[in-house]
Amino acid sequence: PTAAPPLAKPAPTVAPSLPPAPAAKPAEEKPRYGGVLTMVQKEDAAHFDTHQMLTIHISHWVDASYSTLIQHDPRDDTKLIPDLAERWEISPDGKVFTFYLRKGVKFHDGKPATSADVKVSMERLAWPPKGILSHPQALFAGLDKVETPDDYTVKLYLQYPKASFLELLAAPFTAIYPKHVVEQKGDMKKDIVGTGPFKLKSYTRGVVFEQEKFADYFIPGRPYMDGIKRYVIKDSAAIFAALRTGQVLFAGLRQHAVTAREQEIL
């Protein structure tokens, strides 16, 4: 009789492949306190009144000293987050913006910040008094009136809905100025008095501009740095020498032409 064929060996059992384990997220570095950011400004600011600036250059000098009602989230600039205003509401018709301000905020001179300071700043931008040239005045077209029901509430009324209005209020040039200084001085071209994280420490025109940590800044634990020091250096060779020797930590290369040789040095 014909022998039966041998039975086929059963195929080995193969364990299903598993997806690789997700890589562990690196621990987020904790902020460290201290240190001064040293940097280069190739040109002196013509003045310090950011409401009247004709170029963004002025804003670079003073932004760290001022606050706006709201600001862009530094971790996601598509989002708007509170600054001087802790929250806000928009009416259903899109024409009334109500801002509720933080309490206990101080200007660098120790005076309290209230809705009166916001009102003066908004009106100065939208309807500048004689002798003041509001750089963003055209952007405030459509603002009808500013009301302050109490010391910590501001209502901005528009003549028509404006989708870009919140973005406008987050721009650095809509800085909130102190009413008492504006009324005393008339402008802010020589004065820097804000509620921002850094206040003016010293300024030698054409040489150095120094800001220091504002101890009464309204966000607890901020800022992390002790200060910012800006050296006015116009010559490109001197700028690169300052970088190489460690006099400065940062120099915006877009401020001046960079040759191939200078790129090699860096």
Residue pairs with C-beta under 8 A, 6 or more apart in sequence:
31 224
32 224
33 224
33 225
33 226
34 224
34 225
34 226
35 225
35 226
36 225
36 226
36 227
36 228
36 229
37 225
37 227
37 228
37 229
37 249
37 250
38 229
38 230
38 231
38 247
38 248
38 249
38 250
39 228
39 229
39 230
39 231
39 248
39 249
39 250
39 251
39 252
40 230
40 231
40 232
40 233
40 239
40 242
40 248
40 250
40 251
40 252
40 255
41 60
41 61
41 209
41 230
41 231
41 232
41 233
41 255
42 232
42 233
42 234
42 239
42 255
42 256
43 57
43 232
43 234
44 205
44 206
44 232
45 57
45 58
45 60
45 61
45 62
46 54
46 57
46 58
47 58
47 189
47 190
48 58
48 61
48 62
48 188
48 189
48 190
48 191
48 192
49 58
49 187
49 188
49 189
50 58
50 59
50 62
50 63
50 66
50 172
50 173
50 175
50 188
51 121
51 124
51 125
51 128
51 132
51 134
51 135
51 136
51 173
51 175
51 177
51 188
52 132
52 133
52 134
52 135
52 187
52 189
53 59
53 135
53 173
54 135
59 172
59 173
61 209
61 230
62 175
62 192
62 194
63 172
63 175
63 196
64 196
64 197
64 198
64 211
64 228
65 108
65 192
65 194
65 196
65 198
65 199
65 200
65 211
66 172
66 175
66 176
66 177
66 194
66 195
66 196
67 83
67 84
67 105
67 175
67 176
67 194
67 195
67 196
68 83
68 84
68 169
68 170
68 171
68 172
68 174
68 175
68 176
69 83
69 84
69 85
69 88
69 99
69 118
69 154
69 169
69 170
69 174
69 176
70 80
70 81
70 82
70 83
70 85
70 88
70 99
70 166
70 169
70 170
71 80
71 81
71 82
71 83
71 170
72 79
72 80
72 81
72 170
73 79
73 80
73 81
80 166
80 167
80 170
82 102
83 170
84 101
84 102
84 105
84 113
84 118
84 176
84 195
85 99
85 100
85 101
85 102
85 154
86 100
86 101
86 102
87 99
87 100
88 97
88 98
88 99
88 100
89 97
89 98
90 96
90 97
90 98
91 97
91 98
93 161
94 158
94 161
94 162
95 157
95 158
95 159
95 160
95 161
96 155
96 156
96 157
96 158
97 155
97 156
97 158
97 165
97 166
98 153
98 154
98 155
98 156
99 118
99 153
99 154
99 155
99 156
100 152
100 153
101 113
101 114
101 115
101 118
101 151
101 152
101 153
101 154
102 152
102 218
103 152
104 112
104 218
105 112
105 113
105 195
105 218
106 112
106 113
106 195
106 216
106 218
107 113
107 117
107 178
107 193
107 194
107 195
108 192
108 193
108 194
108 195
108 199
108 200
108 214
109 178
109 181
109 193
110 216
111 178
111 180
113 176
113 178
113 195
114 151
114 152
115 148
115 150
115 151
115 152
115 153
115 154
116 148
116 151
116 179
117 176
117 177
117 178
117 179
118 146
118 148
118 154
118 176
119 146
119 147
119 148
119 154
119 179
120 177
120 179
120 182
120 183
121 174
121 175
121 176
121 177
121 182
122 140
122 143
122 146
122 154
122 156
122 174
123 146
124 132
124 134
124 177
124 182
125 134
125 136
125 137
125 140
125 174
126 134
126 137
126 140
126 143
127 137
128 134
128 137
131 186
131 187
132 186
132 187
134 140
135 173
136 168
136 171
136 173
136 174
139 168
140 168
142 158
142 159
142 160
142 162
143 156
143 157
143 158
143 159
144 157
144 158
144 159
145 157
146 154
146 155
146 156
146 157
147 154
147 155
147 157
148 154
148 155
149 155
156 165
158 165
168 174
175 194
176 194
176 195
177 188
177 193
177 194
178 193
178 194
181 188
181 191
181 193
182 188
185 191
192 199
192 200
195 217
195 218
196 214
196 217
197 213
197 214
197 217
197 219
197 222
197 223
198 211
198 212
198 213
198 214
198 223
198 227
198 228
199 211
199 212
199 214
200 210
200 211
201 210
201 211
201 212
201 227
202 208
202 209
202 210
203 209
203 210
206 232
207 231
207 232
208 229
208 230
208 231
208 232
209 229
209 230
209 232
210 227
210 228
210 229
210 230
211 227
211 228
211 229
212 226
212 227
213 223
213 225
213 226
213 227
214 223
217 223
231 242
231 247
231 248
233 239
233 242
233 248
236 256
236 257
236 258
236 259
236 262
239 248
239 251
239 256
240 262
240 265
240 266
241 247
242 248
242 251
243 251
243 266
244 265
